[in-house]
């Protein structure tokens, strides 16, 4: 735990104060250790609920009479008596030059405090150091001594130090130290809001979040994942002050945790919920205030928890029966005007908890109204609201709607198992009262949940008709096609849709899902006519009155444009339809950022996608985001991480898995395994073609051509050019044209073709693509110095350490001097540290850097000499620190 700063070499007594968990005891521990290190001696007095405890070395305790610091009755009422008792204490401390450290004055008694107050001037005069700590706000028995403390400070014999909570930057540093990862801003914000910067609370909350799966680490970055809500922890450190008040105060504190947001009405509501008098409720609240658990103040004169996490943990300890009755008390008070809830979500939470104990009609209406408003931006919270609304519904149609919305909230928060069971029950029991478009969507969400759970056999059963979901023939046809689509069998999905067009396109049928799958499958198979027609004429879009579906359709078009890396067209479509990047899926936002060169944002969004639990589903942008993320890892030199990430993604058998073959092959090539890379690429192309998915295979063909040229197989590269020419003839995108020109440049070495290739790459404006194209041409000495400089600068802007290293080699070979030797050496060391940290040996590192093994040995020797690391093991350990610059 971070220890607050306080000078430990002063001679004037000091009073240190702050809220529970702020670090008062830790501060005294550090002061005592520092004094001991300098040869001094310490007498420690700690007040506990069971009385004072005196501590110190054996030598110190032998010189201090055991009754010296014991309470003396009547000292609070007699300053003379207090002074007489304080005199021998001061004499003993002065004679033996002891430092007095007194902890937790708020647990002492008025007589002892009176003696210590009388002791302060004597210690100040004698130059004896003493430090006292007290929790704030101070309990009632200490309040009469507040003027005494002010007088001592005014007379210059007592210093006062308020321990301040951690600020946002300090919390971020503490989280980074504990997690050995860089915390995301929203994680820091949550911890700050829940703990108010109290160190003990910060560490306790972090432990609670981690135990509940809420903190997820990805690439040494820590994010808030879906996880679970708070679990009951009555023995947790934050609830220690409540436990000290005794078992009778426990139900009081837990009820207050739920009722405190209702402000001035709290005493009356507490009395009503516990069936006690209002005066007794006031007394109980006073006890909580004295214990530092609760604070009274603010404009409305209400009560609040100084550390909000204490309220969260207390509320989690409420049993279901107690929670329901306290919730009823809160809701009825608001409904009758006896109390006011500033936060409408607070009231909705209480309505969901109270359930059928309320007026069920009004309760359901308010749940649905608020859940509808908040569904888009907080599906995690609205889950409980929709479920409660379903349970309160007396009408089957109302229940079907609420349960369906509950299922979608589960799906959006990654609770796929619950989504599956809920949708199955809705379709079985309530499907006859669901609107047709909801039935279609319910089946689609069910299949997406099954895909996310890895239930491949379940999808196959639906795809082959062995399992028929409840619904008409039009719905079942669309669902079978979607299952095939999710299995990556786009050609089979398209054939099925063609065979059953009479059903899903028939009179009265909802063709939205069938039309969407058909369009995507046609484009994937190299038949973009329907897609291009829809882009050109908005009047041909599927007719649907649902704003949600219209938005989803436009989002789908943007996804496909990004799949084709047609960034400008995607941006134009977004502008014409009023879409901002924030309205896209996380995967599409990440891909857009990548394609526009905002790599830091792209990596962050890709990591967020991973930790959010949204692994597969029917997100057509998933594999593209994974491909981009892997390319960025490889460009930086994170080869091992890229391989592990890609192997995990490939194992999921997603529908566009062939997009991952190119970066995975690049990882093989980087370590010199060309045969493995070639086998991987060729099998990936064959698999994609067999499934009827051609979109994106151009990147795989390009890598095959590059390996062929590295082997001196120009004929093999020329055959790849023929395959790319056929693909370009079908898709006709600027990317297929660029890759075709690039392979022709490899084979023909024609200056005009090279210029056309570079011109098109610059027109497309995708930074990493442009840099990579120049680099590939540079490997064959097909570009000049200015092009190499452009390539070098682009890779620098993208943080591509490994690619910049390769380009420096090309520049040296071309006779181009790279200025800034110091910065080049520093960059080389960062890259070298990164590769050593991945466990690569010198020979493999030499292969990766495209230098000699002797060169690697020399670089490592110079690096160890400069940094002080004595071995590769020490360097690899340092690499685990989130602050390591490599």
Secondary structure, DSSP 8 states (H G I E B T S, - for coil): -------SS--S-EEEEE-TTSSHHHHHHHHHHHHHHTT-EEEEEEEETTEEEEEE-HHHHHHS-TTTTS--TTTTT-HHHHHHHHHHHHHHHHHTTEEEEEE-GGGS-HHHHHHHHHHHHHHHHHT--EEEEEESS--GGGGGGHHHHHHHHHTTS-EEEE-----HHHHHHHHHHHHTSEE-HHHHHHHHHHHTT-HHHHHHHHHHHHHTT-EEEETTEEEE-S-------TTSGGGHHHHHT-GGGHHHHHHHHHHGGGGGGHHHHHHHHHT--HHHHHHHHHHHHHTTS-EEETTTTEEE-SSHHHHHHHHHT--HHHHHHHHHHHHHHHHTTSS--S-HHHHHHHHHHHGGGS-HHHHHHHHHHHHHHHTTT-HHHHHHHHHHHHHT--SHHHHHHHHHHHHHHHHHTT-HHHHHHHHHHHHHHHGGGS-HHHHHHHHHHHHHHHHHTT-HHHHHHHHTTSS--SS-HHHHHHHHHHHHHHTT-HHHHHHHHHHTHHHHTSTT---HHHHHHHHHHHHHTT--HHHHHHHH-GGGS-----HHHHHHHHHHHHHHHHHTT-HHHHHHHHHHHT--GGGS-HHHHHHHHHHTT-HHHHHHHHHHHHHTT--STT-TTHHHHHHHHHHHHHHHT-HHHHHHHHHHHHHT--TTTTHHHHHHHHHHHHTT-HHHHHHHHHHHHHHHHHHT--TTHHHHHHHHHHHHHHTT-HHHHHHHHHHHHHHHHHH--HHHHHHHHHHHHHHH--HHHHHHHHHHHHHHT-HHHHHHHHHHHHHTT-S-HHHHHHHHHHHHHTT-HHHHHHHHHHHHHTT-----HHHHHHHHHHHHHHHHHTT--HHHHHHHHTS-HHHHHHHHHHHHHHH---SHHHHHHHHTSTT---
